[in-house]
Amino acid sequence: MLVLAGGLSHERDVSLRSGRRVADALRSVGVEVEQRDVDASLVERLRNDPPDAVFPVLHGVTGEDGALRQVLDLYGVPYVGADAAACRTAFDKPVASTMVRSAGLQSPESVVLGHDTFRELGAAALMEAVVGQIGLPLVVKPARGGSALGASIVRTLDELPSAMVNCYAYGPVALIERYIDGTEVAVTVVDTGDGPRALPAVEIQPDSGFYDYEARYTAGATQFVVPARLDAAVAAACADAAVTAHRALGLRDLSRSDLVVDADGVPWFLEVNVAPGMTETSLVPLAAEAAGIELGVLCRDLLAAAAAR
């Protein structure tokens, strides 16, 4: 078995940490596994000594946009997670939001602006129009990317220009969406062969008030409560929302949906991760533990399901 981690995205360091955690978890349950980076020698390995299955834990561009999985498909190597086409859809946040809305989920009102359009048509006027339509506060984040890199909460019009500049540093297209005030939760969906099921929701309480990159990967910077402190009916609605998103986007094996539960108990879909983090501060391992599932067992079963395809 092979764990792929690293790559060249902004999330390389997180991916390497995830890879080590997955590889160690697999070894703890007796699986012989190799962890390696993605480099020019990978194709030779896939061609001449293909593994039984691959567990990809590359985050961000190339890891979650379907490119790597397309290469694995070319060489007939099975892998854990969604196929290339589903990854491309899920990784594009505006497209994914449109699809889950069609499946009946709530998603924040949003505007999508490319950097060239933003610059050439007059940034100041466009920012006023955006705030006029969506209102404040709002969230600015790259349309394609992960780990909240380039994401900001904007509470006044004066804060919007710097938020846009920060966003465009991580991608050419910005997603600007209405900020939903409520309880932020993450719901992992797993399918080891008997259909997708949701693990207990993880409630997220960042000390800074915003679950940004530092809050995600700095130990102690965020408090996690699992299972989330939700009424039974609301918890069930969050589980249903995550499974609905998983199915609507054509995902398989493993995904994690990020949701916000508003004051009325309605879950709002924010985004989905097809290669969720597996680090010491990541949410999938917490959810698995709350469900009474050893991480190594879960990873082993996901690999077995992939190898059987």
Secondary structure, 3 states (H helix, E strand, C coil): CEEECCCCCCCHHHHHHHHHHHHHHHHHCCCCCEEECCCCCHHHHHHHCCCCCEEECCCCCCCCCCHHHHHHHHCCCCECCCCHHHHHHHHEHHHHHHHHHHCCCECCCEEEEEHHHHHHCCHHHHHHHHHHHHCCCEEEEECECCCCCCCEEECCHHHHHHHHHHHHCCCCEEEEEECCCCEEEEEEEECCCCCCEECCCEEEEECCCCCCHHHHHCCCCEEEECCCCCCHHHHHHHHHHHHHHHHHCCCCCEEEEEEEECCCCCEEEEEEECCCCCCCCCHHHHHHHHCCCCHHHHHHHHHHHHHCC
